[in-house]
Amino acid sequence: MDHRVFLSLIFVLSGTFNVLVVKWANQQQVIGSDGKLHGFQHPVVFTLLMFLGEFLCFVVFKVIRLISSRRGVISDLDSILSQDSSEFRPVSMLLPTLLDAIASILLFTGLYLTYATSFQMIRGAALIFVGIFSTMFLNHTLTGRHWLAIFTISCGLLDIISLDVQRVEYDVVTLPYTDKKPILTGDLLIIIAEILHGLQYVYEEKQLKTSNVAPLQAAGWQGIFGLGITSLLAICMNFLPSIDPFNHSSRAVFDDWGDLFAALQGNISLIMVLIAFTISCAMYNFIGLFIAMYSSSANRLLADGLRVYFIWVFVIVMEWEYMNLVTIMGFIILQMGIILYRQALFLDWYRAAVARWYRARYVDLGSENAAVPNSRPADVI
């Protein structure tokens, strides 16, 4: 199996695992610091664990460089994982880390308030903002096919959000509230987060391609900055009074760490899930940066969009959600837009490949040692 295919598969599976694990944890009723049952609502904690996973990438990066230097022989894989660049400045990862920290807190909050499938489908909005921001900062050009795809994705998102407001009346297995306002709030938080993620992905692509830094090193620096930024936010959120539906903790704050410590006491399954989430985030973010560096941010989102199929299968098998015709229609419309956007990319790749083939052919014909062209018919060759 080609290593790019293998990494893409790990990227999709780890992303799927992250969503399902967080949604499972959100459904757990745990004892808070006040001795009462509360839902496991800790978006800042999940964000902190995500950056801890990225920091592990930095540790792995240093270990690989140490092993490679002692061996004296650097393989192709070692070169990809641990290549160093004098043009890379770690501070360049500060802005995307800040965007990622804010967006992740919004995403985990939105996931707590809405359905897992809706969460993943609405995340397709990032493709819209990546396309727009790439024209502004990467000098990319959006063709008519791209704009048609963006319009189709927007229609699918409107259908999904409008349906969520209706689904809350009968599909409440994984929802903490049965009111329409919380689920609408969760969906809108996800869209706001994807605007920030779109800007983050485009900025990361520009930095990675101009500095030629190892994705493992870039993910590690994001983890270091992220731990610092999220730790400050965690202190603030631990004392920030919140309004409904964000104040259902013991002290009515956004993210109560007292509730967290009380919930983890003697809860081995929850602790193991959080550890697995941290490791999965490390793999997910490293491979995401790898795809952005050697391909594009759009392809990173297109690969990420594949996990919605795995999430759909899981929630149906586990009976977390109900299937209905309107949901399927919204999902189909959204996928049509994504496929249309992907097809436009395929056309660009095809034209670029044909152009390279023609240039190589003319160079070969112009060389002194060029072979005499075969005059046999094409159907005989």
TISE-47468 format. One record per residue (C-alpha): x, y, z; residue in three letters. Coordinates in steps of 0.2 Angstrom, whole numbers. Layout:
xx yy zz res
X Y Z ala
...
end
This chain:
xx yy zz res
0 0 0 met
7 17 -5 asp
11 27 11 his
0 42 6 arg
-15 30 5 val
-10 23 22 phe
-8 40 30 leu
-25 46 22 ser
-33 31 30 leu
-26 34 47 ile
-31 52 45 phe
-49 48 42 val
-50 34 55 leu
-42 45 69 ser
-53 59 65 gly
-69 48 66 thr
-62 41 83 phe
-60 59 90 asn
-78 64 86 val
-86 48 92 leu
-76 48 108 val
-80 66 113 val
-98 63 109 lys
-98 47 120 trp
-90 57 134 ala
-102 71 133 asn
-116 58 136 gln
-109 52 152 gln
-117 58 168 gln
-103 60 181 val
-103 66 199 ile
-98 85 200 gly
-89 94 214 ser
-106 98 222 asp
-110 79 223 gly
-124 80 209 lys
-124 72 192 leu
-118 83 177 his
-115 80 159 gly
-96 79 154 phe
-95 96 146 gln
-77 101 146 his
-73 109 128 pro
-57 117 135 val
-51 101 142 val
-53 92 126 phe
-44 106 117 thr
-30 105 130 leu
-28 86 127 leu
-28 89 108 met
-13 101 110 phe
-5 89 122 leu
-6 76 108 gly
2 88 95 glu
16 91 108 phe
20 73 108 leu
23 75 89 cys
38 87 94 phe
45 73 106 val
44 60 92 val
52 73 80 phe
67 75 91 lys
68 56 94 val
68 52 75 ile
82 66 72 arg
92 59 86 leu
91 41 79 ile
95 47 62 ser
110 57 67 ser
117 42 76 arg
114 30 62 arg
122 41 50 gly
110 35 36 val
94 45 33 ile
80 35 24 ser
67 44 14 asp
54 42 28 leu
66 49 40 asp
69 64 28 ser
51 67 27 ile
48 66 46 leu
63 75 52 ser
69 86 39 gln
75 103 45 asp
73 120 37 ser
83 136 41 ser
69 146 34 glu
56 140 47 phe
52 151 62 arg
43 143 76 pro
34 159 80 val
25 157 63 ser
15 143 70 met
8 155 84 leu
-6 163 73 leu
-13 146 67 pro
-12 139 84 thr
-22 153 92 leu
-35 151 78 leu
-35 132 81 asp
-37 134 100 ala
-52 146 98 ile
-60 136 84 ala
-58 119 94 ser
-66 126 110 ile
-81 131 99 leu
-81 115 90 leu
-81 104 106 phe
-95 115 113 thr
-105 113 97 gly
-103 94 97 leu
-110 94 115 tyr
-125 103 109 leu
-129 94 93 thr
-129 77 84 tyr
-112 69 79 ala
-118 67 61 thr
-123 85 60 ser
-107 91 68 phe
-97 82 54 gln
-108 87 40 met
-108 105 45 ile
-89 105 46 arg
-90 104 27 gly
-92 122 28 ala
-73 124 30 ala
-71 120 12 leu
-81 135 7 ile
-70 147 18 phe
-54 138 12 val
-58 141 -6 gly
-62 159 -2 ile
-46 162 8 phe
-35 153 -4 ser
-40 166 -17 thr
-35 180 -5 met
-19 173 2 phe
-13 159 -10 leu
-17 167 -27 asn
-28 152 -31 his
-42 154 -44 thr
-60 148 -41 leu
-68 142 -58 thr
-87 142 -61 gly
-87 124 -56 arg
-79 128 -39 his
-92 142 -36 trp
-106 130 -41 leu
-99 118 -28 ala
-99 131 -15 ile
-117 135 -18 phe
-122 117 -17 thr
-113 115 -1 ile
-122 130 6 ser
-139 123 1 cys
-135 106 10 gly
-129 115 26 leu
-145 125 26 leu
-155 109 25 asp
-146 101 39 ile
-147 115 51 ile
-165 118 48 ser
-169 99 50 leu
-159 99 67 asp
-171 111 74 val
-185 99 69 gln
-176 83 74 arg
-174 89 92 val
-193 85 95 glu
-190 66 93 tyr
-172 62 91 asp
-165 66 109 val
-154 51 113 val
-137 60 112 thr
-143 78 116 leu
-141 86 133 pro
-156 98 130 tyr
-173 95 121 thr
-175 114 116 asp
-172 121 99 lys
-161 135 104 lys
-146 125 111 pro
-145 114 95 ile
-146 129 84 leu
-133 137 95 thr
-122 122 93 gly
-124 122 74 asp
-119 140 72 leu
-104 138 84 leu
-98 125 72 ile
-100 136 57 ile
-90 150 66 ile
-77 138 71 ala
-75 132 53 glu
-72 151 47 ile
-57 151 59 leu
-51 134 53 his
-52 139 35 gly
-41 154 39 leu
-29 142 49 gln
-28 129 35 tyr
-24 142 22 val
-11 150 33 tyr
-3 133 37 glu
-2 128 19 glu
7 144 15 lys
20 143 29 gln
23 124 26 leu
26 126 8 lys
37 142 9 thr
48 135 23 ser
49 117 18 asn
48 112 37 val
44 94 43 ala
25 92 47 pro
30 83 63 leu
40 98 69 gln
26 110 64 ala
13 100 73 ala
25 99 88 gly
27 118 89 trp
8 120 88 gln
7 109 102 gly
19 119 113 ile
10 136 109 phe
-7 127 110 gly
-3 121 128 leu
1 138 133 gly
-13 147 125 ile
-26 134 131 thr
-19 134 149 ser
-23 153 150 leu
-40 150 143 leu
-43 136 155 ala
-39 147 170 ile
-51 161 163 cys
-65 148 158 met
-64 140 176 asn
-70 157 183 phe
-80 164 169 leu
-99 164 174 pro
-109 158 159 ser
-127 158 153 ile
-138 144 148 asp
-134 132 139 pro
-116 133 145 phe
-118 135 164 asn
-124 117 169 his
-109 114 180 ser
-107 114 199 ser
-102 133 199 arg
-111 138 183 ala
-95 142 174 val
-90 138 156 phe
-78 124 160 asp
-77 118 179 asp
-61 110 183 trp
-67 105 200 gly
-80 94 191 asp
-67 87 180 leu
-56 80 194 phe
-72 74 203 ala
-78 65 187 ala
-61 56 185 leu
-59 49 202 gln
-61 30 200 gly
-68 32 183 asn
-55 21 173 ile
-65 20 157 ser
-66 39 156 leu
-47 41 159 ile
-42 28 146 met
-54 36 133 val
-46 53 136 leu
-28 46 134 ile
-34 37 118 ala
-41 54 112 phe
-24 62 115 thr
-14 50 105 ile
-27 50 91 ser
-26 69 90 cys
-7 68 88 ala
-9 57 73 met
-23 67 66 tyr
-15 83 66 asn
2 77 60 phe
-5 69 45 ile
-16 84 42 gly
-1 95 41 leu
8 82 30 phe
-7 82 17 ile
-7 101 17 ala
12 102 14 met
13 89 0 tyr
-4 93 -7 ser
-16 107 -2 ser
-28 113 11 ser
-43 108 0 ala
-37 90 -1 asn
-35 90 17 arg
-53 95 20 leu
-59 83 6 leu
-50 68 15 ala
-57 74 31 asp
-74 74 24 gly
-74 55 21 leu
-76 52 40 arg
-94 57 39 val
-98 40 31 tyr
-90 30 46 phe
-99 41 59 ile
-115 38 50 trp
-113 19 51 val
-108 20 69 phe
-122 31 75 val
-135 20 66 ile
-128 4 72 val
-127 10 90 met
-144 18 89 glu
-138 35 94 trp
-148 44 80 glu
-163 41 69 tyr
-162 41 50 met
-175 50 40 asn
-178 56 22 leu
-174 74 24 val
-158 71 33 thr
-152 59 19 ile
-157 72 6 met
-147 86 15 gly
-132 74 16 phe
-134 70 -2 ile
-134 88 -7 ile
-119 92 3 leu
-109 77 -4 gln
-114 82 -22 met
-106 99 -18 gly
-90 91 -11 ile
-89 79 -26 ile
-91 94 -38 leu
-77 103 -29 tyr
-66 87 -29 arg
-70 85 -48 gln
-64 102 -51 ala
-48 98 -42 leu
-46 82 -53 phe
-48 93 -69 leu
-34 104 -63 asp
-23 89 -59 trp
-27 81 -76 tyr
-22 97 -85 arg
-6 100 -75 ala
-1 82 -78 ala
-5 83 -97 val
5 100 -98 ala
20 91 -89 arg
19 76 -101 trp
19 88 -116 tyr
34 97 -109 arg
44 81 -105 ala
40 75 -123 arg
46 90 -132 tyr
62 90 -121 val
65 71 -126 asp
62 75 -144 leu
74 89 -144 gly
89 79 -136 ser
102 72 -146 glu
100 54 -140 asn
81 54 -143 ala
74 38 -149 ala
65 38 -166 val
46 39 -163 pro
37 23 -166 asn
27 24 -182 ser
15 9 -178 arg
-3 12 -176 pro
-9 16 -158 ala
-20 1 -157 asp
-5 -10 -161 val
7 -3 -148 ile
end
